[in-house]
């Protein structure tokens, strides 16, 4: 295991942190750095018998859960000075935000479904199921370069379809 192995999983680490914590970009970046530090400090504990991706994913989930536990504990502390005003972030979405999120997800699903079969297939495998290019190539019985090309073209097409969502 080396730096390259860790940074090859950078996007997966970011996605897990965002998914678990639902925090802003700054907090997510801090947690991402914490994952890198823990991985490097504990690299001698990694055994080559397991998949590296599973090991780094476990570290990421643990760092995210630890953050949520500590955030919960911070919110449970008592404020003794009544003159202090505290803004507590409400993690619940308003009905409008929930509706907008559902509409956004529906548009994305429709956009993916509008892709041709080969493009739709690789997008679902890589972006939704988080399968590596090599595993997709084995599954589809085609070269890795073909998988990369299809993903690139599919993302380009999705960008054109969903441009207004992305730019807002």
Secondary structure as UniProt FT lines:
FT   HELIX           3..7
FT   TURN            8..9
FT   HELIX           10..21
FT   HELIX           25..41
FT   HELIX           43..45
FT   TURN            48..49
FT   HELIX           52..76
FT   TURN            82..83
FT   HELIX           95..114
FT   HELIX           117..123
FT   HELIX           124..128
FT   HELIX           133..140
FT   HELIX           144..161
FT   HELIX           163..166
//
